[in-house]
């Protein structure tokens, strides 16, 4: 049985953070949501809200006293705040740290070579060091692209408007995981701390290609598609050039992202060894994927960001 009871969540109001807070609470953990002091809309009743200054180790140290685990769900543009959170967590005796690893297989040697992942790689090294210093363990959860989110905003495909870009012909099979299942995976790492100690943990709802998603979408949202094609090799070359010239635009490195997800087996896609069974994750059949696509297509809400 897990000895972890009290869990603090950084980035608790984002898509992943909010789902994680709810999943942890439903699993019986006592949850604290760390907040910069902005809106805490959606945080469920019974969750303690703790205002912190992520630039201050002292502030974080006080906030994390008494916590058994810390889950970081901070967004891509806040990854630089993680070392401070780790430093504070280690100092106050936190037992388990789950960083904002979610996504590509950053333990794959070719994937981890991308400059865009340098913050995550530094965090992995720091967690290994802190384990030796304080005994704080960690789990590195790899999920692949966020399935529902990626179909809503077009990062995988824009299924609602039947628009998108087919990478390398759309035939590459990739690991994908819904936000709800990601939250279940995070919760599982804390329910099974020994089984997930100091290692990469891999989950997915489906291993699927863009071409297959077009096929499934046509069953529930038929019509003409506006599809472009792109080579991930060329996109990576553009991203590398942008890195060399120190292009400040956040999307200048997007080619690296598409290469690491759609580049195939060389980048660990799809995942070969899964921890689904440990967490009770069954995966999604075609009919369930169709139902998800249908829900996206019939929902009026607009995505938080768009890749189409």
C-alpha positions in Angstrom: 0.0 0.0 0.0 1.2 3.5 -0.9 2.6 5.6 2.0 1.9 8.7 0.0 -1.1 10.7 1.3 -0.5 14.4 0.8 0.1 15.6 -2.7 0.9 19.1 -4.0 0.2 19.9 -7.7 2.0 22.7 -9.5 0.2 24.0 -12.6 -3.1 22.8 -11.1 -5.4 25.0 -13.2 -4.2 23.9 -16.6 -5.8 21.1 -18.7 -3.6 18.4 -17.3 -3.3 19.9 -13.8 -7.0 20.2 -13.2 -7.7 16.7 -14.4 -4.9 15.5 -12.2 -6.2 17.3 -9.1 -9.6 15.7 -9.6 -8.2 12.2 -10.2 -5.9 12.4 -7.1 -8.8 13.6 -4.9 -11.1 10.8 -6.2 -8.3 8.3 -5.4 -8.3 9.4 -1.8 -5.2 11.7 -1.7 -5.2 15.0 0.2 -4.5 17.5 -2.5 -3.0 21.0 -2.4 -3.1 23.1 -5.5 -0.1 25.4 -5.9 -1.1 28.8 -7.4 0.6 31.9 -8.5 -2.3 33.8 -7.1 -4.4 34.0 -10.3 -7.7 32.3 -11.0 -8.3 29.0 -9.4 -11.6 28.4 -11.3 -12.5 24.7 -11.5 -10.5 23.5 -8.5 -12.9 21.2 -6.6 -14.1 21.7 -3.1 -11.9 20.1 -0.5 -8.7 20.9 -2.3 -6.4 23.3 -0.4 -5.1 26.2 -2.5 -1.6 27.4 -1.6 -0.3 30.6 -3.2 3.4 30.4 -4.0 6.2 32.3 -5.7 7.8 29.9 -8.1 10.9 32.1 -8.3 11.5 31.8 -4.6 12.8 28.5 -3.1 11.9 29.9 0.3 8.3 30.3 -0.7 8.1 26.9 -2.2 9.8 25.3 0.8 7.2 26.6 3.1 4.4 25.6 0.8 5.7 22.0 0.4 6.2 21.2 4.1 4.2 18.1 5.0 3.7 17.0 1.4 4.5 13.4 0.5 4.6 13.9 -3.2 4.8 16.8 -5.7 3.3 16.6 -9.2 4.4 19.2 -11.7 1.9 19.9 -14.4 3.4 23.3 -15.4 3.1 24.2 -19.1 5.9 24.3 -21.7 6.7 27.9 -21.0 7.1 27.4 -17.3 9.4 24.4 -17.3 12.3 26.6 -16.1 10.5 26.9 -12.7 10.9 23.1 -12.0 14.4 23.2 -10.5 13.2 25.5 -7.8 10.3 23.2 -7.0 12.6 20.2 -7.0 15.1 21.9 -4.7 12.3 22.8 -2.2 10.7 19.4 -2.4 14.0 17.6 -1.6 14.8 20.0 1.2 11.5 19.2 3.1 11.5 15.4 2.7 9.1 14.9 -0.2 9.1 11.2 -1.0 8.1 11.3 -4.7 8.4 13.9 -7.5 6.6 13.6 -10.8 7.9 16.3 -13.3 6.1 17.7 -16.3 7.6 15.0 -18.4 4.4 14.1 -20.2 4.7 13.6 -23.9 7.6 12.2 -26.0 9.9 9.5 -24.9 12.7 11.7 -23.5 14.6 8.6 -22.4 15.1 7.7 -26.0 18.6 8.8 -27.0 17.7 10.4 -30.3 14.7 12.2 -28.8 16.6 13.6 -25.8 19.1 15.2 -28.2 16.7 17.8 -29.4 17.6 21.3 -27.9 13.9 22.0 -27.2 14.0 19.3 -24.5 17.0 20.7 -22.6 14.9 21.8 -19.6 13.4 18.4 -19.3 16.8 16.6 -19.6 18.3 18.9 -16.9 15.3 18.1 -14.6 15.9 14.4 -15.1 19.6 14.8 -14.1 18.6 16.9 -11.1 16.1 14.4 -9.9 18.8 11.6 -10.1 21.1 13.8 -8.0 18.4 14.6 -5.4 17.7 10.9 -5.0 21.3 10.3 -4.0 21.2 13.3 -1.7 17.9 13.1 0.0 16.2 9.8 -1.1 13.5 11.6 -3.0 12.3 9.3 -5.7 10.7 10.2 -9.0 8.6 8.9 -11.9 9.1 10.0 -15.5 5.6 9.6 -17.2 5.7 9.3 -21.0 2.3 9.6 -22.7 2.8 10.5 -26.3 0.7 13.2 -27.8 -2.4 14.3 -25.8 -5.1 12.5 -27.8 -8.3 14.4 -27.3 -6.5 17.8 -27.0 -4.5 17.1 -30.2 -7.7 16.4 -32.1 -9.4 19.5 -30.8 -6.6 21.9 -31.6 -5.3 20.2 -34.7 -1.8 19.2 -33.5 -2.7 15.6 -34.6 -5.5 16.5 -36.9 -8.4 19.0 -36.9 -11.2 16.5 -37.0 -14.0 19.0 -36.5 -13.2 21.0 -39.6 -11.4 18.1 -41.4 -8.2 20.0 -41.8 -4.6 19.3 -40.9 -1.1 18.3 -42.0 -0.1 14.7 -42.7 3.5 14.2 -41.5 5.6 11.8 -43.6 2.5 10.7 -45.4 0.4 10.2 -42.3 1.4 6.6 -42.0 3.5 6.8 -38.8 1.9 5.0 -35.9 2.2 7.1 -32.7 1.3 6.6 -29.0 -1.5 8.9 -27.9 -3.2 9.4 -24.5 -6.2 11.4 -23.5 -6.0 13.9 -20.7 -8.2 11.8 -18.4 -5.9 8.8 -18.9 -2.8 11.0 -18.3 -4.3 12.0 -14.9 -4.9 8.3 -14.2 -1.3 7.5 -15.0 0.0 10.2 -12.7 -2.3 9.0 -9.9 -1.1 5.4 -10.6 2.5 6.4 -10.1 1.6 7.5 -6.5 -0.7 4.5 -5.8 2.2 2.2 -6.9 5.3 4.0 -5.9 7.6 1.0 -5.7 6.7 -0.3 -9.1 7.2 3.2 -10.7 10.3 4.2 -8.7 13.1 6.1 -10.6 12.2 5.1 -14.1 10.3 5.9 -17.2 6.6 5.0 -17.0 4.8 4.5 -20.4 1.1 4.7 -21.0 -1.2 5.1 -24.0 -4.8 5.0 -25.0 -4.0 4.1 -28.6 -1.2 3.6 -31.1 -2.6 5.0 -34.3 -1.6 6.8 -37.5 -3.0 10.0 -38.9 -4.3 8.1 -41.9 -6.3 5.8 -39.6 -7.7 8.8 -37.8 -8.9 10.3 -41.2 -10.6 7.0 -41.8 -12.4 7.0 -38.4 -13.3 10.6 -38.7 -15.0 10.0 -42.1 -17.4 7.6 -40.4 -18.7 10.2 -38.0 -17.9 13.5 -39.7 -17.8 12.8 -43.4 -16.8 15.4 -46.0 -14.0 16.8 -47.9 -10.6 17.3 -46.2 -8.1 20.1 -46.5 -4.9 18.2 -45.9 -1.3 19.4 -46.5 1.8 17.2 -46.3 5.1 17.8 -44.6 8.4 16.0 -44.2 9.5 15.8 -40.5 13.1 15.7 -41.7 12.7 19.1 -43.4 10.8 20.5 -40.4 13.6 19.4 -38.1 16.2 21.1 -40.4 14.2 24.3 -40.1 14.0 24.0 -36.4 17.7 23.4 -36.1 18.4 26.5 -38.2 16.1 28.5 -36.0 17.9 27.3 -32.9 21.3 28.2 -34.4 20.2 31.8 -35.2 18.5 32.0 -31.7 15.1 32.7 -33.1 13.0 34.0 -30.1 9.6 33.0 -31.5 8.2 30.1 -29.5 6.9 28.2 -32.5 10.3 28.4 -34.4 11.2 25.0 -32.8 7.9 23.3 -33.6 9.6 21.2 -36.3 11.5 19.4 -33.6 8.3 18.5 -31.9 6.7 17.0 -35.0 9.9 15.1 -35.7 10.1 13.5 -32.3 6.4 12.4 -32.4 6.0 11.5 -36.1 9.6 10.4 -36.8 8.8 6.7 -36.0 10.7 4.0 -34.2 14.0 5.9 -34.1 12.3 8.3 -31.6 10.6 5.6 -29.6 7.2 5.8 -31.4 5.0 4.0 -30.7 5.9 2.9 -27.2 7.1 -0.7 -27.1 6.7 -1.5 -23.4 3.6 -0.2 -21.6 2.6 0.2 -17.9 -1.1 0.2 -18.8 -1.9 -3.1 -17.0 -0.4 -1.8 -13.7 -2.8 1.2 -13.8 -5.8 -0.6 -15.2 -5.6 1.3 -18.5 -7.4 -0.7 -21.2 -6.8 1.4 -24.2 -9.4 2.6 -26.8 -11.0 0.5 -29.4 -11.9 2.1 -32.8 -15.5 2.5 -31.7 -14.4 4.5 -28.6 -12.1 6.7 -30.7 -15.0 7.3 -33.1 -17.1 8.3 -30.1 -14.5 10.8 -28.9 -14.2 12.3 -32.4 -18.0 12.6 -32.6 -18.0 14.4 -29.3 -15.3 16.8 -30.4 -17.1 17.5 -33.7 -20.4 18.3 -31.9 -18.9 20.5 -29.2 -19.2 24.3 -29.7 -16.2 25.3 -27.5 -13.1 26.6 -29.2 -9.7 25.1 -28.5 -7.3 27.0 -26.2 -4.8 27.1 -29.1 -4.8 26.0 -32.7 -2.3 24.3 -35.0 -4.6 24.5 -38.1 
